[in-house]
Amino acid sequence: MSTLDHYIEYVKEETKGFSEIEKIRWIYIDLGKRFSFDLKFAAGGNSVQKAIYRASGKSHVQDQCFETNTGICKSIALIFERVLKSNGIKCTTASTIDQEIFCPHVNNMIKLKDGTIFSVDLQRDLENIQTHSTTKCFGVIRETGEYYLSRFEQEQIDKKIGYITLDNYYSDEYLYLLKSDMRLYDDFSEMAEFVITNLEPVYENEVKYMELKGHHDRLIRRLFKPDEQKKIHQIDCYYKQGDERTFIPTIYVDSGIQTDIYMYEKDEQRYRKVSMEEFIEKKENGLIHTQGIPRLRQFLRRRNEER
């Protein structure tokens, strides 16, 4: 029996007494906490992506994805389908964009016992679930584009299954506090520092790199005006050991006069501002960054000249 088969049995026990929609929601949230988008697919070239996409339809590959907690839209959707069908719920996978594109995005269609058909897109909701936010891709009715559950109905289910509590509500409510306080700053660099170093509350579970990066990108786009967004850049930084890469979420802010760098502290679940000197020391100790950083070369050249 595979790890996924054991999980299916676990789901049956954990969801005893739940209604059909409560069971679907519980599985959606629980799997969303476990999975991360496959970095090999995200960073791979066309041939790598094709190979991963083709293989993701195979049952043993889905078992491997479940064991490693990584996958792409197709493997995650197929795993979700297997779990739901094993629990007596009608579910299929479906591609949502033109089939001429080699790797069409895949999500799930669910048919309830009352005949209602709606879509869910777990891969696109991973960042929302892991950051304890309101989900955006659960229960969209095919005919109308509306949500099957009202905000109140979803909230009641989420309370029952333990996704939210009175003391630990949806974290995107925190966004409104940031939005109101950030405009108290007249200086853009100071405002950006306030937002980035307070970008999120502390989450109950670890958020995976791709989901955290996507979540932060979405927050920045919601908080800053378009002209301000152009000054804020997420870059990929990582340490490499053998074939393994450990990524560190990194943001730099280019005000036009200065460049400020912020690196994510995993233990604190917060960004910390680092100086150019400190960033260079990290580079000298093996840190790799895949995008250029304004004024970094000039700082390095000036530092070397002064030595």
C-alpha positions in Angstrom: 0.0 0.0 0.0 1.5 3.4 -1.1 1.7 6.5 1.1 -1.2 8.0 -0.9 -3.3 4.9 -0.3 -2.7 5.2 3.5 -3.6 8.9 3.2 -6.9 8.0 1.6 -7.8 5.7 4.5 -6.7 8.5 6.9 -9.1 10.9 5.1 -12.0 8.5 5.5 -11.4 8.4 9.3 -10.9 12.2 9.7 -14.0 13.1 7.7 -16.5 10.7 9.3 -19.8 12.5 9.8 -19.0 15.3 7.4 -21.4 16.4 4.7 -20.3 16.1 1.1 -19.2 19.7 0.7 -17.5 19.6 4.2 -15.5 16.6 3.2 -14.4 18.1 -0.1 -13.4 21.3 1.6 -11.4 19.4 4.3 -9.5 17.4 1.7 -8.8 20.6 -0.3 -7.4 22.4 2.7 -5.4 19.5 4.0 -3.7 18.7 0.7 -3.1 22.4 0.1 -1.0 22.5 3.3 1.1 19.6 2.1 1.9 20.4 -1.5 4.4 22.8 -3.1 4.8 23.5 -6.8 7.7 21.5 -8.3 10.8 23.8 -8.5 12.4 21.5 -11.1 9.4 22.2 -13.4 9.4 25.9 -12.7 13.2 26.3 -13.3 13.4 23.7 -16.1 13.6 24.3 -19.8 11.0 23.1 -22.3 12.3 19.6 -22.5 12.3 19.2 -18.7 8.8 20.6 -18.4 7.5 18.3 -21.1 9.0 15.2 -19.4 7.5 16.1 -16.0 4.1 17.0 -17.5 3.9 13.7 -19.4 5.0 11.6 -16.5 2.6 13.3 -14.1 -0.3 11.3 -15.5 1.1 8.0 -14.3 -0.2 6.5 -11.0 3.3 5.7 -9.6 4.5 9.2 -10.3 1.5 10.6 -8.4 2.5 8.3 -5.5 6.0 9.8 -5.7 4.7 13.3 -5.8 2.6 12.7 -2.7 5.7 11.3 -0.8 7.8 14.3 -1.7 4.9 16.8 -1.3 5.8 18.4 -4.7 3.9 18.4 -8.0 2.5 20.4 -10.9 -1.1 21.3 -11.7 -1.7 18.0 -13.4 -0.3 15.7 -10.8 -1.9 17.6 -7.9 -5.3 17.6 -9.7 -5.0 13.8 -10.4 -4.1 13.1 -6.7 -7.1 15.3 -5.6 -9.3 13.3 -8.0 -8.1 9.9 -6.6 -8.7 11.0 -3.0 -12.2 12.3 -3.7 -13.3 9.3 -5.8 -12.0 7.0 -3.1 -14.3 8.9 -0.7 -17.4 8.5 -3.0 -17.3 12.0 -4.6 -17.6 12.4 -8.4 -14.5 14.3 -9.7 -12.7 14.6 -13.0 -9.6 16.5 -14.1 -9.9 19.1 -17.0 -7.5 21.4 -18.9 -8.5 25.0 -18.8 -6.6 26.5 -21.7 -6.0 25.8 -25.4 -4.8 22.3 -26.0 -2.3 23.5 -28.6 -0.1 24.7 -25.8 1.9 21.7 -24.8 1.4 22.0 -21.0 -2.2 23.1 -20.6 -3.2 24.0 -17.0 -5.2 21.3 -15.3 -7.8 21.6 -12.5 -10.7 19.6 -11.2 -14.5 19.5 -11.9 -16.7 18.1 -9.1 -20.3 17.0 -9.4 -22.2 17.0 -6.2 -25.1 14.7 -5.4 -27.6 17.5 -6.0 -26.3 17.8 -9.6 -24.3 21.0 -9.1 -21.0 21.1 -11.0 -18.2 23.4 -9.9 -14.4 23.7 -10.4 -11.6 23.8 -7.9 -8.0 24.6 -8.6 -5.8 23.4 -5.8 -2.4 24.2 -7.4 -3.4 27.9 -7.7 -4.7 28.0 -4.2 -1.6 26.5 -2.5 -0.2 29.9 -1.6 -3.6 31.0 -0.2 -4.0 27.9 1.9 -0.4 27.9 3.2 -0.6 31.6 4.1 -3.9 30.9 5.8 -5.8 33.2 3.4 -9.2 33.0 1.9 -9.1 30.6 -1.0 -9.8 32.0 -4.5 -10.3 28.9 -6.6 -12.7 26.7 -4.7 -16.2 26.0 -5.8 -16.7 28.1 -9.0 -19.9 27.1 -10.7 -19.4 26.3 -14.3 -22.6 27.9 -15.7 -22.5 31.2 -13.8 -18.9 31.7 -12.6 -20.2 32.4 -9.1 -19.0 30.6 -6.0 -21.0 27.6 -4.8 -20.5 28.7 -1.1 -21.2 32.2 0.2 -18.5 33.8 2.2 -20.6 33.1 5.4 -21.1 29.4 4.4 -17.4 28.9 3.7 -16.5 30.5 6.9 -18.8 28.2 8.9 -17.2 25.1 7.2 -13.7 26.4 7.7 -14.4 26.9 11.4 -15.8 23.3 11.7 -12.8 21.8 9.9 -10.3 23.9 11.9 -8.9 26.0 9.1 -9.9 29.2 11.0 -10.7 29.9 14.6 -11.8 33.0 16.5 -8.1 33.6 17.4 -6.7 32.7 14.0 -8.9 34.2 11.3 -8.1 34.5 7.6 -4.7 36.2 7.4 -5.6 38.4 4.4 -7.6 40.5 6.9 -4.1 41.7 8.0 -3.7 43.4 4.6 -6.2 46.1 5.5 -4.1 47.1 8.5 -0.9 47.4 6.4 -2.8 49.4 3.7 -4.0 52.0 6.1 -0.7 52.4 8.0 1.7 52.4 5.0 0.4 55.8 3.7 1.5 57.5 6.9 5.0 57.5 5.3 6.0 60.3 3.0 9.3 58.8 2.0 9.0 55.8 -0.4 12.0 53.9 0.9 10.7 54.1 4.4 7.2 53.1 3.4 8.6 50.1 1.4 10.7 49.1 4.4 7.6 49.2 6.7 5.5 47.1 4.3 8.2 44.5 3.4 9.4 43.9 7.0 5.7 43.6 8.1 4.5 41.8 5.0 2.7 39.0 6.8 1.6 37.6 10.2 3.4 34.5 11.5 1.9 31.4 9.9 1.0 28.2 11.7 2.8 26.0 9.2 5.8 26.5 7.0 5.0 28.1 3.6 6.9 26.6 0.7 9.2 28.8 -1.5 7.2 29.0 -4.7 3.9 29.6 -2.8 5.5 32.2 -0.5 7.0 34.0 -3.5 3.7 34.1 -5.3 1.9 35.3 -2.2 4.3 38.1 -1.6 4.1 39.2 -5.3 0.3 39.3 -5.0 0.5 41.4 -1.8 2.9 43.8 -3.3 0.6 44.3 -6.3 -2.4 44.9 -4.0 -0.6 47.3 -1.7 1.5 49.5 -4.0 0.5 51.7 -6.9 1.6 50.6 -10.4 4.5 53.2 -10.5 5.6 52.1 -7.0 5.5 48.4 -8.0 8.1 49.1 -10.7 10.6 49.9 -7.9 10.1 46.6 -6.0 11.7 43.4 -7.4 11.6 39.8 -6.2 14.7 37.9 -7.1 15.8 34.2 -6.8 18.6 33.7 -4.4 19.8 30.2 -3.3 22.6 28.2 -1.8 23.6 25.1 -3.7 24.8 21.8 -2.2 25.2 19.1 -4.8 22.0 19.0 -6.8 20.0 20.5 -4.0 19.1 24.2 -3.9 17.9 26.1 -0.8 16.1 29.2 -1.9 15.7 32.3 0.1 13.0 34.8 -0.8 14.7 38.1 -1.6 13.4 41.5 -2.5 15.3 44.7 -3.5 13.8 48.2 -3.7 15.3 50.6 -6.2 14.2 54.1 -5.3 16.4 55.7 -8.0 18.8 57.0 -5.4 19.5 53.9 -3.3 19.0 50.1 -3.4 17.7 48.4 -0.3 17.8 44.6 0.0 15.5 42.4 2.1 16.0 38.7 2.8 13.5 36.4 4.3 14.3 34.9 7.7 12.7 31.5 7.8 12.7 31.1 11.6 11.2 34.6 12.2 8.9 34.4 9.1 9.8 37.9 8.3 12.0 39.9 5.9 15.0 41.6 7.3 16.9 44.5 5.7 20.5 43.5 4.9 23.3 45.9 3.9 25.2 45.7 0.7 28.2 44.6 2.7 26.3 41.8 4.3 24.8 40.7 1.0 28.3 40.5 -0.5 29.5 38.4 2.4 26.7 36.0 1.7 27.7 35.8 -1.9 31.3 35.1 -0.9 29.9 32.3 1.3 28.1 30.7 -1.6 24.9 32.6 -2.1 23.8 32.8 -5.8 21.4 35.3 -7.2 20.0 34.9 -10.7 19.1 38.6 -11.3 21.2 41.7 -11.2 20.9 44.2 -8.3 21.4 47.9 -9.0 24.5 49.5 -7.4 25.8 46.2 -6.2 28.8 46.2 -8.6 29.6 49.8 -7.9 29.6 49.0 -4.1 31.8 46.0 -4.6 34.2 47.9 -6.8 34.4 50.8 -4.3 34.9 48.4 -1.4 37.8 46.6 -3.2 39.4 49.9 -4.0 39.3 51.0 -0.4 41.0 47.8 0.8 
